[in-house]
Structures are given as structure tokens and as C-alpha cells.
Amino acid sequence: MAKKKTRTVMRKVREVLRLHFDSRLSNQQIADALRISKTSVFNILERFRKSEVSWPIPSDLSDADFEGYIYSEKPSNKKKNQLPDVKYIDEELTRPHMTLELLWNEYTRNNPEGLSRSSFYRHYRNYRKSLSISMKVIHKGGDKVFVDYSGEGLRYFNRDTGKWVKTEFFVSSWGASSYSYAECTESQNGQDWVGSHIRAVQYFGCVPNAFVPDNLKSGVTKANFYEPDINALYGKFAEHYDTVILPARVRKPKDKPVVESNVLHLQRFIFGRLRNHTFLCLADLNQAVGEALELYNDRPMQQYKKSRKERFELLDKPYAKPLPSEPFKFTRVKYDVRVAPNYHIEFDKHYYSVPHELARQCVDVYQINNILEIYHDGTHICRYKKEPPNYRYTTRDDHMPSNHQFVKGWSAPWFIDQAHKTGTAMAELVTRVMKNRKHPEQGFRTAMGLLNLSRKYPKERVEKAAQRAMFFGNLTCKAMKAILDQGLEEQRIPQKQNQNNKVVLHENIRGQHYYNH
């Protein structure tokens, strides 16, 4: 039995449409950026054209409704047999900004019964193979910037720790002009990786149509030829600057020869000049790197008799995209955050409520400076000011179910009733947990943890541990587990002192009246 073909996820469908309508990329470029087949890109665009949805997509249209419009019917494919002029196609592709997609559109207008898109591409590829000529890749102006880390880095001396600190060396280079930007960072994590990109586009004063990174985890969370997963923060960076991420193939350095070459040249040019310098902080180190970088970009290239900067102004900058009015401000992105049964999500060790109908579903969380934006199914749900990581709850009243009655029978009385199966002390402990919360649902997670202890330990021990926890006011799962792990429930609980104890009289005790004289 043939395997059923899975549909493209709606997040990727939206990205295909954005790259087509806003970025105006060809189907081939979109397919390379998202690592899906060109046929899938074409089918998505065809289905969108036949749907009742217009671009831009309405902001209140959820992914589920959008999917109903897109996949309501299967687009048809007609067989066609007229052949294009491959020599004409080959000549036209040497012109700037010309793509096979544009040529295929012209071909279909003049030959409505001609080849399909895939057949058109295959026909031209067969012609190219027949030439048996190995051609050098020609990068078009303003098209791509290649980015990578050097295998080696510079270092600075930290006077506070008395140790040398190694840094990572980030390099980005334009494909056509080889104009470069370089800097040192503390690490290769996502924050440093995206931060280097932001400073790179600010240095260039424009944005390329695409960035070509290696498959490091900060850029690509899952390296896959057909459908790599782009790091969430890196993806939002690309969306903000209206550009595309085109990951290089794994272990294929020829996919990014420009940056591979410039990494070597910059290492020799900058590292050699700074080899005898001692830097005491990262800022001083990058200032020296920036000064050497200017010399590197201003130096004439032997092959072209022009500097990289001159070639950039001539070849890349006129065709690149302008910078947006504001730099990228997203600081963190988390996809598919699971909503707990008490309709709260955990983000950076704090709990935030969402509408209780979304319990056990997934949401996306975007942190913009000190603001959290929460989305579900492509629709904005709520906004919060980010709270400190204290494991406390922030709950909105409009997110709560009526009468604190939770889905699938969960409620404060239900948890208390379950606790009675262990003992009265346990029931009292769960009751106090609920009363100490602003909303009872905030205690559901703690109550569930307390009830689970009865599955791991004998009920008699849990009951004694609950008595001890209440005496000392430790109403948490962590405190209960510590008592059970250390066997403290067997220790005697100290008695409170009686305020009405009889006063002891003795000749050496002066009494309170002695000090009134």
C-alpha cells in the first residue's frame, strides 16, 4: 500500500507565501531556503491562487481555517508537450536578476499547452548536462552573504580572573564582491550568532537576499538536506530583515567558498597583525579587529585591481535590500510550548496563564525586550510583562474557567478528595496549598506533585511527612520529598510552649517590679 503523502505544516506554508510575495524569490530559491521540493512550492502557490484568501493573509485567520482554504481541493496538472528553446534560456540566464522561474512564466504565457514547470526545469537541466562543461558559480549582486566561524580565534586577558579567555571569530562575506565583516564573540550560542548578524548588516548598511550559514546548532537545530530546522531566533531575525536562510549542505565547503576563503585570508591578515598585542577585554579586542578589517576591505584585490569595498559599492549594495527602520529586537523565541493542565505555561522559570481552553495544547512564545507575546495556531493570544525567574504564577482572571472548574473534572475539591485517600494531614496540606494561592488552579501542579508522593512512598510515611511539613510551614513538594528522603517524618515534632505555664518563684529572681525603682 502506498504511503500517504503528508501535508506541509502551515507555518512553512505561510513562509513560502511570504518569500514569494514579499521577498519575491523564485520557486527554486524558496525550495532551497525551506528545503522542500520545488513541486511542493509550486503546489502551495497554486492552491493559494485558487483559494479565497488574498495576500497579505488576514491576521485573525487561524492556521486551522487557513489549512481548510488551501487544501480544499487538489490543483490540477495538465500534460503538455511543446519544447522550449534551451539556447535562448541559457543566454537569458546570464543577465542580472533573471531566473528560470521568470523564463518559465514567459514560456507558459506564449505556450499555454507547453511543458509543466517541473518538465521545463528538467528539460533545461538535461541540456546543461549535455554540454559537459564545468562552470564556475557566478554570484549575482546583492544576492547572498556567506557566514561562518573560524576554527581558530583570538584571546584576551581577564584581569578579574587572571586567566586568558578564548573567543570565537565570526566572518561574513558577500558573494559577488567578497566585502567582509568580522568580529570576536564570547561563544557560538544563538544570542552571539544572531547578534553578530545584526552588527554585520549594520556595518554593510543593507541586507542580502539570503544568508548562507554552516549547519552549526545556533543557526540550524536539525541538519537535514530536505527540511532543516532553522533555529527559532535565527528564523525571526530573517523575518525581521525580510531575508532568507539557505543552510549549506553538511560537509560541503564548496557551497560557501567565498567565506571559506575569506576566513583564511582574514586569519592571516588580522591575526598576524595582532599577534603581539595583549587585550584586557572583548571590546578592546574587537576595536583592533575592526581597524584591521577596514585595511583588509580597502586593500586592492590582485585579480580585479579594485578593493572589496569598491566592488561592494558597485556590485552588491545597489541590488541589496535596505535596512528596516528598527534593528532586530527579539531576544528569545520558543515554539511549541506545552500548556499545563492548569492552563499555565512555563517560560524562564515563571508561570503565565493562557485561556483555559488551550490546556494541553501548544503555543509559541516570543520575547521582545521585556515583553512576552503568546500565539496559538498563528493567532495572538495574550501579552505579558516578563517576570523574574521565581517559579511564581501570573494569572489573568479572564483566562480562568467559571467556578474554578477545570477541564476533565479537575478542581480544588477533587484534589482534596484524592488527598483524603492518604490521610487527614495530607488533605489538610493540599487544602492549605490551594488557599495560599491567589487562584486555586495555581496550586494544581503542587497538589499533583504531592499526590504522586503516595505512589512512591508508603501512605503512612507520607501522612507523617505532611504533619511535619505543616508544622514547619513548608507547603511544597520539594520540602515533602526532602522529609521522606531523609526519613525525618519519624522524628518527634517539638511541642509548642504553653503561654499559661505557672511562673516559677525564687529568691534570686527579681521580677518586673525590681526595675521600676
C-alpha positions as a Python dict, from the first residue, in 0.01 Angstrom:
ca = {
    (1, 'M'): (0, 0, 0),
    (2, 'A'): (138, 340, -97),
    (3, 'K'): (240, 569, 184),
    (4, 'K'): (7, 864, 233),
    (5, 'K'): (172, 1194, 149),
    (6, 'T'): (184, 1431, 445),
    (7, 'R'): (82, 1793, 408),
    (8, 'T'): (325, 2076, 456),
    (9, 'V'): (283, 2232, 801),
    (10, 'M'): (100, 2565, 790),
    (11, 'R'): (392, 2753, 945),
    (12, 'K'): (600, 2655, 642),
    (13, 'V'): (311, 2733, 403),
    (14, 'R'): (297, 3087, 543),
    (15, 'E'): (674, 3117, 499),
    (16, 'V'): (650, 3005, 134),
    (17, 'L'): (392, 3276, 68),
    (18, 'R'): (599, 3542, 246),
    (19, 'L'): (911, 3462, 48),
    (20, 'H'): (709, 3460, -276),
    (21, 'F'): (505, 3779, -231),
    (22, 'D'): (723, 3994, -3),
    (23, 'S'): (1075, 3877, -82),
    (24, 'R'): (988, 3798, -447),
    (25, 'L'): (1210, 3493, -457),
    (26, 'S'): (1188, 3232, -728),
    (27, 'N'): (1038, 2894, -656),
    (28, 'Q'): (1387, 2744, -673),
    (29, 'Q'): (1518, 2987, -410),
    (30, 'I'): (1219, 2923, -185),
    (31, 'A'): (1269, 2548, -217),
    (32, 'D'): (1638, 2584, -128),
    (33, 'A'): (1560, 2810, 168),
    (34, 'L'): (1298, 2581, 321),
    (35, 'R'): (1449, 2253, 197),
    (36, 'I'): (1129, 2135, 35),
    (37, 'S'): (1078, 2024, -323),
    (38, 'K'): (1015, 2277, -596),
    (39, 'T'): (696, 2091, -677),
    (40, 'S'): (572, 2148, -323),
    (41, 'V'): (641, 2522, -354),
    (42, 'F'): (455, 2535, -685),
    (43, 'N'): (159, 2337, -549),
    (44, 'I'): (132, 2564, -244),
    (45, 'L'): (128, 2875, -463),
    (46, 'E'): (-126, 2719, -699),
    (47, 'R'): (-354, 2622, -413),
    (48, 'F'): (-327, 2974, -267),
    (49, 'R'): (-418, 3133, -600),
    (50, 'K'): (-727, 2911, -625),
    (51, 'S'): (-830, 2975, -264),
    (52, 'E'): (-1049, 3259, -141),
    (53, 'V'): (-766, 3407, 65),
    (54, 'S'): (-578, 3716, -53),
    (55, 'W'): (-230, 3839, 33),
    (56, 'P'): (-147, 3956, 292),
    (57, 'I'): (-322, 3688, 493),
    (58, 'P'): (-569, 3836, 746),
    (59, 'S'): (-415, 3844, 1093),
    (60, 'D'): (-721, 3683, 1252),
    (61, 'L'): (-715, 3380, 1020),
    (62, 'S'): (-601, 3080, 1224),
    (63, 'D'): (-384, 2802, 1085),
    (64, 'A'): (-673, 2556, 1101),
    (65, 'D'): (-905, 2778, 894),
    (66, 'F'): (-624, 2867, 655),
    (67, 'E'): (-549, 2499, 602),
    (68, 'G'): (-914, 2445, 507),
    (69, 'Y'): (-886, 2707, 233),
    (70, 'I'): (-552, 2584, 100),
    (71, 'Y'): (-627, 2212, 92),
    (72, 'S'): (-992, 2230, -4),
    (73, 'E'): (-920, 2079, -342),
    (74, 'K'): (-623, 1938, -527),
    (75, 'P'): (-482, 2156, -807),
    (76, 'S'): (-488, 2002, -1148),
    (77, 'N'): (-191, 1935, -1375),
    (78, 'K'): (-235, 1923, -1748),
    (79, 'K'): (3, 1732, -1971),
    (80, 'K'): (186, 1948, -2219),
    (81, 'N'): (437, 1866, -2487),
    (82, 'Q'): (576, 2179, -2655),
    (83, 'L'): (953, 2220, -2603),
    (84, 'P'): (1124, 2548, -2508),
    (85, 'D'): (1430, 2696, -2677),
    (86, 'V'): (1708, 2588, -2439),
    (87, 'K'): (1974, 2803, -2608),
    (88, 'Y'): (1760, 3112, -2557),
    (89, 'I'): (1708, 3015, -2193),
    (90, 'D'): (2083, 2969, -2142),
    (91, 'E'): (2157, 3313, -2286),
    (92, 'E'): (1887, 3488, -2084),
    (93, 'L'): (2011, 3340, -1757),
    (94, 'T'): (2340, 3528, -1791),
    (95, 'R'): (2151, 3856, -1746),
    (96, 'P'): (2123, 4005, -1392),
    (97, 'H'): (1812, 3915, -1192),
    (98, 'M'): (1696, 3659, -1449),
    (99, 'T'): (1571, 3326, -1315),
    (100, 'L'): (1428, 3005, -1455),
    (101, 'E'): (1102, 3091, -1280),
    (102, 'L'): (1062, 3411, -1484),
    (103, 'L'): (1151, 3233, -1805),
    (104, 'W'): (902, 2957, -1731),
    (105, 'N'): (629, 3217, -1670),
    (106, 'E'): (706, 3375, -2009),
    (107, 'Y'): (709, 3032, -2169),
    (108, 'T'): (365, 2938, -2033),
    (109, 'R'): (213, 3267, -2146),
    (110, 'N'): (332, 3206, -2502),
    (111, 'N'): (272, 2829, -2492),
    (112, 'P'): (-33, 2752, -2278),
    (113, 'E'): (-16, 2386, -2382),
    (114, 'G'): (359, 2360, -2326),
    (115, 'L'): (563, 2177, -2064),
    (116, 'S'): (480, 2178, -1696),
    (117, 'R'): (712, 2363, -1462),
    (118, 'S'): (897, 2050, -1348),
    (119, 'S'): (932, 1925, -1707),
    (120, 'F'): (1055, 2267, -1817),
    (121, 'Y'): (1328, 2261, -1549),
    (122, 'R'): (1422, 1902, -1624),
    (123, 'H'): (1446, 1976, -1997),
    (124, 'Y'): (1688, 2261, -1932),
    (125, 'R'): (1897, 2058, -1683),
    (126, 'N'): (1938, 1781, -1940),
    (127, 'Y'): (2061, 2039, -2189),
    (128, 'R'): (2318, 2168, -1939),
    (129, 'K'): (2441, 1816, -1868),
    (130, 'S'): (2487, 1758, -2240),
    (131, 'L'): (2734, 2046, -2258),
    (132, 'S'): (2976, 1857, -2027),
    (133, 'I'): (3133, 2183, -1912),
    (134, 'S'): (3223, 2256, -1553),
    (135, 'M'): (3127, 2617, -1496),
    (136, 'K'): (3226, 2845, -1210),
    (137, 'V'): (2940, 2963, -992),
    (138, 'I'): (2864, 3329, -1064),
    (139, 'H'): (2717, 3515, -766),
    (140, 'K'): (2468, 3787, -851),
    (141, 'G'): (2495, 4128, -691),
    (142, 'G'): (2312, 4178, -362),
    (143, 'D'): (2212, 3813, -353),
    (144, 'K'): (2396, 3626, -78),
    (145, 'V'): (2614, 3676, 227),
    (146, 'F'): (2808, 3371, 345),
    (147, 'V'): (2864, 3339, 720),
    (148, 'D'): (3079, 3109, 931),
    (149, 'Y'): (3300, 3081, 1237),
    (150, 'S'): (3675, 3039, 1209),
    (151, 'G'): (3825, 2726, 1353),
    (152, 'E'): (4066, 2947, 1546),
    (153, 'G'): (4012, 3265, 1746),
    (154, 'L'): (4188, 3543, 1929),
    (155, 'R'): (4200, 3579, 2305),
    (156, 'Y'): (4208, 3845, 2576),
    (157, 'F'): (4330, 3850, 2935),
    (158, 'N'): (4068, 3883, 3209),
    (159, 'R'): (4228, 4067, 3500),
    (160, 'D'): (3945, 3975, 3738),
    (161, 'T'): (4002, 3601, 3699),
    (162, 'G'): (4368, 3615, 3600),
    (163, 'K'): (4301, 3386, 3304),
    (164, 'W'): (4312, 3405, 2926),
    (165, 'V'): (3972, 3394, 2755),
    (166, 'K'): (3943, 3237, 2411),
    (167, 'T'): (3695, 3391, 2167),
    (168, 'E'): (3513, 3279, 1852),
    (169, 'F'): (3593, 3454, 1524),
    (170, 'F'): (3281, 3536, 1317),
    (171, 'V'): (3316, 3615, 944),
    (172, 'S'): (3053, 3718, 688),
    (173, 'S'): (3127, 3788, 321),
    (174, 'W'): (2924, 3898, 19),
    (175, 'G'): (2920, 3654, -271),
    (176, 'A'): (2983, 3897, -557),
    (177, 'S'): (3226, 4150, -405),
    (178, 'S'): (3380, 3946, -120),
    (179, 'Y'): (3327, 4251, 106),
    (180, 'S'): (3354, 4120, 463),
    (181, 'Y'): (3268, 4183, 823),
    (182, 'A'): (3441, 4011, 1115),
    (183, 'E'): (3432, 4024, 1494),
    (184, 'C'): (3511, 3819, 1802),
    (185, 'T'): (3239, 3681, 2031),
    (186, 'E'): (3236, 3502, 2364),
    (187, 'S'): (3071, 3191, 2223),
    (188, 'Q'): (2881, 3038, 1931),
    (189, 'N'): (2544, 3031, 2108),
    (190, 'G'): (2226, 3162, 1948),
    (191, 'Q'): (2245, 3506, 2110),
    (192, 'D'): (2602, 3570, 1994),
    (193, 'W'): (2531, 3422, 1650),
    (194, 'V'): (2230, 3646, 1580),
    (195, 'G'): (2400, 3944, 1746),
    (196, 'S'): (2691, 3911, 1503),
    (197, 'H'): (2446, 3907, 1211),
    (198, 'I'): (2275, 4223, 1338),
    (199, 'R'): (2608, 4406, 1365),
    (200, 'A'): (2708, 4274, 1022),
    (201, 'V'): (2405, 4421, 841),
    (202, 'Q'): (2454, 4747, 1029),
    (203, 'Y'): (2815, 4752, 908),
    (204, 'F'): (2709, 4678, 549),
    (205, 'G'): (2424, 4929, 558),
    (206, 'C'): (2198, 4689, 367),
    (207, 'V'): (2058, 4336, 374),
    (208, 'P'): (2126, 4049, 131),
    (209, 'N'): (1853, 3840, -24),
    (210, 'A'): (1987, 3538, 163),
    (211, 'F'): (2235, 3430, 430),
    (212, 'V'): (2425, 3105, 376),
    (213, 'P'): (2541, 2962, 712),
    (214, 'D'): (2703, 2636, 803),
    (215, 'N'): (2496, 2379, 993),
    (216, 'L'): (2602, 2484, 1343),
    (217, 'K'): (2335, 2447, 1615),
    (218, 'S'): (2298, 2823, 1660),
    (219, 'G'): (2171, 2850, 1303),
    (220, 'V'): (2026, 2509, 1220),
    (221, 'T'): (1882, 2299, 1503),
    (222, 'K'): (1847, 1993, 1280),
    (223, 'A'): (2073, 1949, 976),
    (224, 'N'): (1866, 1780, 709),
    (225, 'F'): (1914, 1815, 335),
    (226, 'Y'): (1543, 1818, 254),
    (227, 'E'): (1397, 2005, 550),
    (228, 'P'): (1642, 2152, 801),
    (229, 'D'): (1501, 2312, 1115),
    (230, 'I'): (1619, 2672, 1142),
    (231, 'N'): (1691, 2796, 1494),
    (232, 'A'): (1383, 2987, 1613),
    (233, 'L'): (1569, 3307, 1699),
    (234, 'Y'): (1762, 3294, 1371),
    (235, 'G'): (1435, 3249, 1183),
    (236, 'K'): (1279, 3557, 1346),
    (237, 'F'): (1593, 3754, 1258),
    (238, 'A'): (1548, 3657, 892),
    (239, 'E'): (1180, 3751, 901),
    (240, 'H'): (1255, 4092, 1054),
    (241, 'Y'): (1509, 4176, 783),
    (242, 'D'): (1298, 4018, 505),
    (243, 'T'): (1575, 3780, 407),
    (244, 'V'): (1619, 3404, 373),
    (245, 'I'): (1837, 3142, 544),
    (246, 'L'): (1994, 2895, 298),
    (247, 'P'): (2194, 2644, 504),
    (248, 'A'): (2491, 2488, 328),
    (249, 'R'): (2493, 2112, 290),
    (250, 'V'): (2667, 1914, 562),
    (251, 'R'): (3037, 1867, 492),
    (252, 'K'): (3011, 2060, 162),
    (253, 'P'): (3254, 2356, 190),
    (254, 'K'): (3212, 2426, -182),
    (255, 'D'): (2862, 2553, -100),
    (256, 'K'): (3024, 2857, 66),
    (257, 'P'): (3368, 2901, -93),
    (258, 'V'): (3365, 3280, -52),
    (259, 'V'): (3356, 3278, 327),
    (260, 'E'): (3587, 2976, 349),
    (261, 'S'): (3846, 3173, 151),
    (262, 'N'): (3793, 3495, 345),
    (263, 'V'): (3820, 3316, 679),
    (264, 'L'): (4169, 3205, 580),
    (265, 'H'): (4267, 3548, 442),
    (266, 'L'): (4130, 3733, 746),
    (267, 'Q'): (4306, 3499, 985),
    (268, 'R'): (4636, 3573, 816),
    (269, 'F'): (4567, 3944, 776),
    (270, 'I'): (4424, 4019, 1122),
    (271, 'F'): (4573, 3752, 1345),
    (272, 'G'): (4920, 3822, 1216),
    (273, 'R'): (4890, 4195, 1287),
    (274, 'L'): (4756, 4143, 1638),
    (275, 'R'): (4979, 3853, 1743),
    (276, 'N'): (5194, 4065, 1977),
    (277, 'H'): (4908, 4267, 2129),
    (278, 'T'): (4755, 4199, 2469),
    (279, 'F'): (4390, 4291, 2516),
    (280, 'L'): (4214, 4319, 2851),
    (281, 'C'): (3851, 4296, 2737),
    (282, 'L'): (3641, 4188, 2440),
    (283, 'A'): (3556, 4546, 2341),
    (284, 'D'): (3924, 4643, 2303),
    (285, 'L'): (3988, 4326, 2105),
    (286, 'N'): (3702, 4398, 1863),
    (287, 'Q'): (3812, 4758, 1821),
    (288, 'A'): (4152, 4635, 1698),
    (289, 'V'): (3981, 4375, 1475),
    (290, 'G'): (3763, 4650, 1325),
    (291, 'E'): (4063, 4868, 1241),
    (292, 'A'): (4239, 4578, 1071),
    (293, 'L'): (3915, 4488, 889),
    (294, 'E'): (3899, 4833, 729),
    (295, 'L'): (4252, 4786, 593),
    (296, 'Y'): (4151, 4445, 458),
    (297, 'N'): (3842, 4575, 276),
    (298, 'D'): (4025, 4881, 139),
    (299, 'R'): (4320, 4681, 4),
    (300, 'P'): (4305, 4629, -378),
    (301, 'M'): (4235, 4272, -486),
    (302, 'Q'): (4504, 4140, -718),
    (303, 'Q'): (4258, 3976, -956),
    (304, 'Y'): (4024, 4275, -1000),
    (305, 'K'): (4253, 4575, -932),
    (306, 'K'): (3978, 4711, -706),
    (307, 'S'): (3922, 4683, -334),
    (308, 'R'): (3646, 4476, -180),
    (309, 'K'): (3477, 4795, -65),
    (310, 'E'): (3479, 4941, -417),
    (311, 'R'): (3338, 4619, -560),
    (312, 'F'): (3073, 4614, -286),
    (313, 'E'): (2957, 4966, -374),
    (314, 'L'): (2944, 4867, -741),
    (315, 'L'): (2813, 4509, -738),
    (316, 'D'): (2628, 4430, -415),
    (317, 'K'): (2493, 4741, -245),
    (318, 'P'): (2282, 4873, -538),
    (319, 'Y'): (2091, 4543, -556),
    (320, 'A'): (2065, 4463, -183),
    (321, 'K'): (1765, 4537, 37),
    (322, 'P'): (1756, 4845, 260),
    (323, 'L'): (1781, 4814, 635),
    (324, 'P'): (1450, 4827, 825),
    (325, 'S'): (1377, 5135, 1034),
    (326, 'E'): (1446, 4947, 1358),
    (327, 'P'): (1708, 4681, 1429),
    (328, 'F'): (1607, 4331, 1528),
    (329, 'K'): (1488, 4331, 1892),
    (330, 'F'): (1369, 3977, 1953),
    (331, 'T'): (1572, 3831, 2234),
    (332, 'R'): (1418, 3484, 2262),
    (333, 'V'): (1172, 3258, 2083),
    (334, 'K'): (1022, 2925, 2197),
    (335, 'Y'): (800, 2719, 1969),
    (336, 'D'): (551, 2451, 2076),
    (337, 'V'): (544, 2530, 2448),
    (338, 'R'): (305, 2281, 2609),
    (339, 'V'): (22, 2434, 2815),
    (340, 'A'): (-7, 2259, 3152),
    (341, 'P'): (-339, 2115, 3273),
    (342, 'N'): (-377, 2424, 3494),
    (343, 'Y'): (-371, 2638, 3174),
    (344, 'H'): (-32, 2792, 3253),
    (345, 'I'): (293, 2778, 3057),
    (346, 'E'): (643, 2789, 3198),
    (347, 'F'): (881, 3041, 3044),
    (348, 'D'): (1216, 3120, 3204),
    (349, 'K'): (1114, 2968, 3542),
    (350, 'H'): (788, 3162, 3573),
    (351, 'Y'): (429, 3055, 3502),
    (352, 'Y'): (191, 3258, 3282),
    (353, 'S'): (-175, 3183, 3221),
    (354, 'V'): (-341, 3140, 2882),
    (355, 'P'): (-713, 3085, 2811),
    (356, 'H'): (-815, 2764, 2989),
    (357, 'E'): (-949, 2620, 2661),
    (358, 'L'): (-587, 2580, 2546),
    (359, 'A'): (-494, 2337, 2823),
    (360, 'R'): (-269, 2053, 2696),
    (361, 'Q'): (-219, 2230, 2364),
    (362, 'C'): (93, 2410, 2235),
    (363, 'V'): (164, 2781, 2197),
    (364, 'D'): (454, 2989, 2065),
    (365, 'V'): (623, 3246, 2289),
    (366, 'Y'): (820, 3546, 2164),
    (367, 'Q'): (1020, 3767, 2399),
    (368, 'I'): (1071, 4123, 2274),
    (369, 'N'): (1292, 4305, 2521),
    (370, 'N'): (1086, 4279, 2842),
    (371, 'I'): (755, 4183, 2677),
    (372, 'L'): (622, 3831, 2609),
    (373, 'E'): (388, 3773, 2314),
    (374, 'I'): (200, 3441, 2309),
    (375, 'Y'): (48, 3291, 1992),
    (376, 'H'): (-162, 2983, 1926),
    (377, 'D'): (-237, 2844, 1582),
    (378, 'G'): (-91, 3161, 1427),
    (379, 'T'): (-325, 3388, 1629),
    (380, 'H'): (-212, 3630, 1901),
    (381, 'I'): (-345, 3519, 2240),
    (382, 'C'): (-209, 3750, 2508),
    (383, 'R'): (78, 3971, 2616),
    (384, 'Y'): (271, 3985, 2944),
    (385, 'K'): (545, 4188, 3103),
    (386, 'K'): (825, 3939, 3167),
    (387, 'E'): (853, 3847, 3532),
    (388, 'P'): (1172, 3737, 3715),
    (389, 'P'): (1254, 3363, 3726),
    (390, 'N'): (1097, 3287, 4065),
    (391, 'Y'): (863, 2994, 3983),
    (392, 'R'): (562, 3207, 4078),
    (393, 'Y'): (234, 3242, 3888),
    (394, 'T'): (90, 3528, 3687),
    (395, 'T'): (-277, 3459, 3618),
    (396, 'R'): (-536, 3669, 3436),
    (397, 'D'): (-894, 3649, 3556),
    (398, 'D'): (-1035, 3623, 3203),
    (399, 'H'): (-829, 3308, 3146),
    (400, 'M'): (-992, 3123, 3437),
    (401, 'P'): (-1279, 2877, 3391),
    (402, 'S'): (-1608, 2953, 3567),
    (403, 'N'): (-1625, 2849, 3934),
    (404, 'H'): (-1263, 2733, 3914),
    (405, 'Q'): (-1391, 2418, 3747),
    (406, 'F'): (-1118, 2278, 3529),
    (407, 'V'): (-1139, 2056, 3223),
    (408, 'K'): (-1173, 1681, 3270),
    (409, 'G'): (-1305, 1717, 3624),
    (410, 'W'): (-1005, 1885, 3782),
    (411, 'S'): (-1094, 2121, 4067),
    (412, 'A'): (-975, 2210, 4417),
    (413, 'P'): (-1233, 1978, 4583),
    (414, 'W'): (-1122, 1694, 4355),
    (415, 'F'): (-760, 1725, 4468),
    (416, 'I'): (-861, 1749, 4835),
    (417, 'D'): (-1080, 1441, 4797),
    (418, 'Q'): (-788, 1250, 4643),
    (419, 'A'): (-562, 1361, 4930),
    (420, 'H'): (-810, 1216, 5186),
    (421, 'K'): (-723, 871, 5049),
    (422, 'T'): (-379, 917, 5203),
    (423, 'G'): (-492, 1074, 5530),
    (424, 'T'): (-636, 1379, 5702),
    (425, 'A'): (-297, 1551, 5733),
    (426, 'M'): (-240, 1514, 5361),
    (427, 'A'): (-586, 1654, 5288),
    (428, 'E'): (-516, 1950, 5514),
    (429, 'L'): (-181, 2009, 5344),
    (430, 'V'): (-343, 2017, 4996),
    (431, 'T'): (-617, 2248, 5128),
    (432, 'R'): (-356, 2492, 5258),
    (433, 'V'): (-174, 2480, 4924),
    (434, 'M'): (-495, 2584, 4747),
    (435, 'K'): (-574, 2860, 4999),
    (436, 'N'): (-223, 3007, 4974),
    (437, 'R'): (-266, 3071, 4600),
    (438, 'K'): (-445, 3370, 4453),
    (439, 'H'): (-630, 3129, 4226),
    (440, 'P'): (-678, 2760, 4320),
    (441, 'E'): (-560, 2647, 3974),
    (442, 'Q'): (-215, 2776, 4060),
    (443, 'G'): (-195, 2504, 4323),
    (444, 'F'): (-292, 2221, 4086),
    (445, 'R'): (68, 2149, 3988),
    (446, 'T'): (186, 2138, 4350),
    (447, 'A'): (-115, 1929, 4453),
    (448, 'M'): (-48, 1679, 4176),
    (449, 'G'): (314, 1650, 4289),
    (450, 'L'): (205, 1588, 4648),
    (451, 'L'): (-41, 1319, 4541),
    (452, 'N'): (226, 1146, 4335),
    (453, 'L'): (437, 1101, 4650),
    (454, 'S'): (181, 848, 4772),
    (455, 'R'): (270, 631, 4475),
    (456, 'K'): (643, 631, 4556),
    (457, 'Y'): (629, 606, 4935),
    (458, 'P'): (402, 422, 5183),
    (459, 'K'): (93, 622, 5272),
    (460, 'E'): (177, 604, 5643),
    (461, 'R'): (510, 780, 5584),
    (462, 'V'): (352, 1041, 5355),
    (463, 'E'): (87, 1117, 5618),
    (464, 'K'): (353, 1171, 5888),
    (465, 'A'): (560, 1383, 5647),
    (466, 'A'): (252, 1601, 5579),
    (467, 'Q'): (213, 1661, 5953),
    (468, 'R'): (576, 1768, 5985),
    (469, 'A'): (559, 1989, 5672),
    (470, 'M'): (254, 2174, 5806),
    (471, 'F'): (412, 2222, 6149),
    (472, 'F'): (715, 2396, 5993),
    (473, 'G'): (511, 2571, 5722),
    (474, 'N'): (688, 2402, 5428),
    (475, 'L'): (397, 2361, 5185),
    (476, 'T'): (596, 2247, 4880),
    (477, 'C'): (668, 1921, 4700),
    (478, 'K'): (1038, 1981, 4742),
    (479, 'A'): (1007, 2005, 5120),
    (480, 'M'): (789, 1692, 5139),
    (481, 'K'): (1032, 1492, 4927),
    (482, 'A'): (1326, 1605, 5142),
    (483, 'I'): (1146, 1489, 5457),
    (484, 'L'): (1075, 1148, 5304),
    (485, 'D'): (1421, 1102, 5152),
    (486, 'Q'): (1592, 1177, 5484),
    (487, 'G'): (1340, 987, 5698),
    (488, 'L'): (1263, 1300, 5903),
    (489, 'E'): (895, 1207, 5938),
    (490, 'E'): (995, 960, 6213),
    (491, 'Q'): (1147, 1231, 6430),
    (492, 'R'): (937, 1374, 6710),
    (493, 'I'): (766, 1704, 6632),
    (494, 'P'): (851, 1959, 6908),
    (495, 'Q'): (560, 2081, 7119),
    (496, 'K'): (471, 2448, 7124),
    (497, 'Q'): (537, 2625, 7451),
    (498, 'N'): (231, 2688, 7667),
    (499, 'Q'): (177, 3054, 7732),
    (500, 'N'): (-13, 2977, 8058),
    (501, 'N'): (270, 2791, 8231),
    (502, 'K'): (296, 2867, 8605),
    (503, 'V'): (554, 3136, 8697),
    (504, 'V'): (849, 2999, 8891),
    (505, 'L'): (923, 3194, 9214),
    (506, 'H'): (1275, 3204, 9355),
    (507, 'E'): (1473, 3440, 9579),
    (508, 'N'): (1726, 3506, 9302),
    (509, 'I'): (1454, 3612, 9056),
    (510, 'R'): (1395, 3986, 9094),
    (511, 'G'): (1073, 4014, 8894),
    (512, 'Q'): (947, 4300, 8680),
    (513, 'H'): (887, 4545, 8971),
    (514, 'Y'): (1257, 4549, 9062),
    (515, 'Y'): (1336, 4770, 8761),
    (516, 'N'): (1069, 5028, 8842),
    (517, 'H'): (1278, 5186, 9122),
}
